[in-house]
Amino acid sequence: MKRIFPSLILFALVGCHNDDETPACHVTPGRMELDVNGIHISSSDVLLPNVNYNPNSGRIDINVYFGANGLQAYHVNLGIEKAKVGTFDIPGGGFQASANSAYYVTADYSVFDSFYVDQLKVGKITVTEFDLTKKVISGSFEVTVAQDFNKNIQTLTSGCFAELPVD
């Protein structure tokens, strides 16, 4: 019995895990990755992210371009009011004005916006690092966007950004 009890404790500590845990964000610093309707895309080597911080309002606007050889293929914008480490809901249904927001532009310049989804909450942005001394922001996001009110809906999932430079 003395030998079995420590083995059971070791099994409980090592052999069990929580399936509901959010997977860790593993992306190269200075980059963003996400899935658009299940298709994985990663930010370009050529076009660097642009993160603007307004110290008066505390708003952060993250703009990341995706493409190849300097050509814009996709563009993702995330806006966070009163940015800090934490999780922020993205409202839909016309609540974008001065709120957390997201939009997505495709290769043919079609714009999809969280504003156009008729739901009170269409996604979330989680900021895991916001360091004004190092001037970086990291985190994750998921959001539903549409081209027009509830038409041509797109889902952006598994969004992840790491150490994007903050201006």
C-alpha positions in Angstrom: 0.0 0.0 0.0 2.9 2.4 0.8 4.3 1.9 -2.7 1.0 2.3 -4.5 -0.1 5.6 -2.8 2.9 7.7 -4.1 2.4 6.2 -7.5 -1.2 7.3 -7.5 -0.3 10.8 -6.5 2.4 11.0 -9.2 -0.1 9.7 -11.8 -2.7 12.4 -10.7 -0.1 15.1 -11.0 1.4 14.1 -14.3 -1.3 12.1 -16.1 -4.2 14.6 -15.9 -4.8 17.9 -17.6 -7.6 20.3 -18.3 -9.0 20.0 -21.8 -10.7 23.4 -21.4 -7.4 25.3 -21.2 -6.8 27.9 -23.8 -3.8 26.9 -26.0 -0.7 29.0 -25.5 0.1 31.7 -28.1 3.2 30.6 -30.0 4.0 33.2 -32.6 7.3 34.9 -33.5 7.7 38.3 -31.7 6.6 41.1 -33.9 4.1 38.9 -35.8 0.4 38.0 -35.8 -1.3 34.7 -36.9 -4.9 33.8 -37.1 -7.4 31.5 -38.9 -10.0 33.1 -41.2 -12.9 30.7 -41.6 -10.5 27.9 -40.7 -7.7 28.9 -43.1 -4.4 29.8 -41.3 -2.6 33.1 -42.3 0.5 34.7 -40.8 1.8 38.2 -41.0 4.2 39.2 -43.7 8.0 39.4 -43.4 7.9 42.6 -45.4 5.0 44.6 -43.9 5.5 45.3 -40.3 2.6 45.8 -37.8 1.6 49.3 -36.8 0.4 49.8 -33.3 -0.7 53.3 -32.3 -1.2 54.2 -28.6 -3.1 57.4 -27.5 -1.9 58.1 -24.0 -4.8 60.6 -23.4 -7.6 58.1 -24.1 -5.6 54.9 -23.5 -6.8 53.5 -26.9 -4.6 51.1 -28.8 -5.1 50.5 -32.5 -3.3 47.4 -33.9 -2.9 47.2 -37.6 -1.3 44.2 -39.2 -0.9 43.5 -42.9 -0.6 40.0 -44.3 0.9 39.3 -47.7 3.9 38.2 -49.8 6.6 40.2 -51.5 5.3 43.5 -50.1 1.8 43.1 -51.6 -1.1 43.5 -49.2 -3.2 40.4 -49.1 -5.1 40.9 -45.9 -5.3 43.6 -43.2 -6.5 43.1 -39.6 -7.3 46.0 -37.2 -8.0 45.6 -33.5 -9.1 48.6 -31.4 -9.0 48.5 -27.6 -10.3 51.3 -25.4 -8.4 51.9 -22.2 -5.8 49.2 -23.0 -4.2 47.2 -20.3 -3.6 43.6 -19.5 -6.9 41.8 -19.5 -9.8 40.6 -21.6 -12.0 43.0 -23.6 -15.3 42.1 -25.3 -15.9 43.3 -28.8 -19.4 44.6 -29.3 -21.4 44.2 -32.5 -24.7 45.6 -33.7 -23.6 49.2 -34.4 -21.8 49.7 -31.0 -18.4 50.3 -32.6 -18.2 54.1 -31.9 -15.5 54.7 -29.3 -15.5 51.0 -28.2 -13.4 47.9 -28.7 -13.6 46.9 -32.3 -12.2 44.8 -35.1 -12.2 44.8 -38.9 -10.7 42.7 -41.6 -9.8 43.5 -45.2 -9.4 40.8 -47.8 -7.0 40.6 -50.8 -9.8 42.2 -53.1 -10.2 45.0 -50.5 -13.6 43.8 -49.2 -14.1 45.2 -45.7 -15.6 43.0 -42.9 -16.4 44.8 -39.6 -17.5 43.8 -36.1 -19.9 46.7 -36.4 -22.0 44.8 -39.0 -22.8 41.7 -36.8 -26.1 42.0 -35.1 -25.1 40.7 -31.7 -24.2 42.5 -28.5 -20.9 40.6 -28.2 -19.1 39.3 -31.4 -15.7 38.4 -29.9 -12.9 39.2 -27.5 -9.3 40.5 -27.3 -7.1 39.3 -24.5 -4.0 41.4 -23.8 -1.4 39.3 -22.0 1.4 41.9 -22.2 1.2 45.7 -22.5 4.6 47.2 -21.6 5.1 50.9 -22.4 8.7 50.8 -21.1 9.5 48.1 -23.7 6.9 49.5 -26.0 5.3 46.1 -26.9 1.9 44.5 -26.7 1.0 40.7 -26.9 -2.2 38.8 -26.8 -4.9 36.8 -28.6 -8.3 37.4 -30.1 -11.3 35.9 -31.8 -14.1 37.8 -33.5 -17.0 37.5 -36.0 -17.1 40.1 -38.7 -19.5 40.8 -41.6 -19.4 42.7 -44.9 -22.8 44.3 -44.4 -25.3 43.8 -41.7 -25.3 40.1 -41.0 -24.2 39.3 -44.6 -21.1 37.3 -45.7 -20.0 36.6 -42.2 -16.3 35.7 -41.5 -14.8 34.2 -38.4 -11.4 35.2 -37.2 -10.2 32.6 -34.7 -6.9 31.5 -33.0 -5.7 35.1 -33.4 -2.4 35.6 -31.7 0.1 38.5 -31.6 3.4 38.7 -29.8 5.5 41.7 -28.9 4.1 44.0 -31.5 6.0 47.4 -31.3 3.9 50.2 -29.8 4.3 53.8 -31.2 
